[in-house]
Amino acid sequence: MALNPVLGKLVSKRVVLASASPRRQEILTNVGLRFEVVPSWFKETLEKSSFAAPYEYAVETAKQKALEVANRMHVKHLRTPDIVIGADTIVSVDEQILEKPVDKQDAYRMLSRLSGKEHSVFTGVAIIHCSSKGNQLETEITDFYEETKVKFSDLSEELLWEYIHSGEPMDKAGGYGIQALGGMLVEYVHGDFLNVVGFPLNHFCKKLAELYYPPPKHTVQHIKHDSIPSVDTFENLSDGESESSNFIEHKGANNLDSSSMCPSRPVYNCENSSSVRTGFMVPLENQNGASESAAKLPSKILDLMDGFKASKALFVASKLKMFDYLKNKGPLKAVDVANEVGTSVCGTERLLDACVALGLLEKTSQGYSNTDSANTYLTSDGEYSLHGYIIHSNDHLWPLFTNLESAVREGSRQNHRAFGRKAEDLFKDYYHSQEVKQRFMAAMHSIAHLTARDVATAFDLSQFKSTCDLGGCTGALAHELIQIYPNMKVTVFDLPEVIANISYFQPSEQCAAPVTFVSGDFFKDNLPEADLYILSRVLHDWPDEKIHVLLSKISAVCKPGCGILLAEMVLDDEKKNRSTALLQSLNMLVQTEGKERSGSEYQGLLEQHGFANVKIRLTGNLLDVVLCVKT
Ligand SMILES: Cc1cn([C@@H]2O[C@H](COP(=O)(O)OP(=O)(O)OP(=O)(O)O)[C@@H](O)[C@H]2O)c(=O)[nH]c1=O
């Protein structure tokens, strides 16, 4: 985790990116930030001449974008986010501010102005910390900007128009995208490349470092002021603030800048550091500052080796409902928890301590209590409870993963080894007993509820008057769709065994309109009519042959203009970056004939059935969204 920077501090916070820019979403997703996307409705119409400098305009616009989202979420009684991030990128040339071109002629005007010259790209960023006091929204605003200088070659008329006709300039400030075809126009870049693309990641991390790591007095002289502290080990990811105990020992503190070996990594002194395990070690230096090439601790590998222990500790504490007891009665001593649960005191104490170290619990002289995250996600009645999925992971996925080696050797599912049952139809396995079925439905409900808002708002779906969620299980996404699109008619279509068991999962508050539940098998039965068919975590269960059967059925009932919306973990095309999704693909290997797929793979499947205009949105949540329409 040595590369996991201060962004780890945001792990337990509800972060919202107030931007529709896919580039910003990608930049932040790529570094592992979890966030929701709520595009801002703020119109970029501030009077430019009222700002003394172009960057002031970008910063103010970024601030207004973020504030609009924070206010809207607060007013609409959506859960108030902890942090809203807004950004605005502009190009400045000859004292003029260029935003996104309104049409091709405008793009031509902008690009010919940039031809052969150096210009500045400014991105203004606002980080808004929100809290609710009574009914009031309180905000603390931090803002900054970054400037990057870019020089274009001389652009011929022919090149200019060819570029404009590619369509790339239209949604980009200054009318170009440096990350794609527009890169060919660029002679040099001075400064942060990602700033040009739309988000100054490095400066953002430094700002977070200033906010979350105000330098402790006794270490002031050792801190490189513009550096980004690393957040390593699980301890640092907890809700508690314990910076001083996580500082690494630095022997021979004469040379305080270890940048030759460890660029921009701060080095701290700490009296207790010898007893502190840290996730990485900087090279030790002698009095002259030369490296003595001490062995680096392979923290990432060590964390991976420990991963299963951490997972199992979480599973067992959840299964024993310790988070529920602590929510209702905490703080509790280990002996009290043991009495409540009916477990040994010594074992319970060790498990609770491990949960504290993993950032799941807090420990004070009064005893153990839940962190905010534990209350929200780990109790069985938490607002976004993952309890169902955790129990499913312990009881179902764990035995399957124990047989991963056989799955890899044989290339097939392992239900027979894990459960002594010959693998039949995937869902027959889940529904062979009431208990397993209920557990599976609770697991699916956990994830659907946690992701529903991001899935429902990834695209504007208001043109679809009716929607059918195929395999929509308990209706968690369906209910969310009705909240957001009150006039939409929403149907959930799932197997009769599922529909018979949905009542437990229905929300207590009345929705704007009821969800209709229809039972059937989407491979065999007629599909309900709808303008939009949703397949959320469905395609990943099946091999391509079965997907073709399903997509051709949908295509046959879809009129032109009707759509399909997929919600899946979308892999990057090279299949090397998104570890959560790639591990999920192993999960599909051990229990199904399906797999996770990349954006182009989904696009290929959809296009074969007459669906076009395939758009993919990475939400930063567990599920990404793909939307396409029938031509
Ligand atoms: C120079 C340049 C810009 N962009 C994009 O231009 C948009 C600027 O517009 P914005 O108003 O700041 O953002 P938006 O896209 O309208 O989104 P929002 O934040 O919702 O206002 C952002 O997308 C940027 O990535 C590139 O992708 N590559 C480049 O080389």
The ligand as a Gaussian input file, in Angstrom:
#p B3LYP/6-31G(d) Opt

LIG

0 1
 C       -7.799000      20.638000     -22.292000
 C       -8.528000      19.348000     -22.117000
 C       -9.762000      19.307000     -21.541000
 N      -10.454000      18.098000     -21.402000
 C      -11.816000      18.070000     -20.811000
 O      -12.464000      19.290000     -20.985000
 C      -13.540000      19.383000     -20.041000
 C      -13.546000      20.772000     -19.473000
 O      -14.825000      21.134000     -19.158000
 P      -15.350000      21.407000     -17.684000
 O      -16.437000      22.397000     -17.756000
 O      -14.218000      21.682000     -16.765000
 O      -15.945000      19.982000     -17.270000
 P      -17.163000      19.172000     -17.916000
 O      -16.650000      18.110000     -18.817000
 O      -18.199000      20.087000     -18.481000
 O      -17.747000      18.434000     -16.647000
 P      -18.372000      19.102000     -15.323000
 O      -17.331000      18.932000     -14.260000
 O      -19.619000      18.330000     -15.040000
 O      -18.665000      20.563000     -15.587000
 C      -13.259000      18.355000     -18.959000
 O      -14.185000      17.279000     -19.106000
 C      -11.857000      17.866000     -19.310000
 O      -11.698000      16.494000     -18.948000
 C       -9.890000      16.928000     -21.846000
 O      -10.496000      15.842000     -21.747000
 N       -8.614000      16.963000     -22.380000
 C       -7.916000      18.119000     -22.545000
 O       -6.764000      18.079000     -23.061000

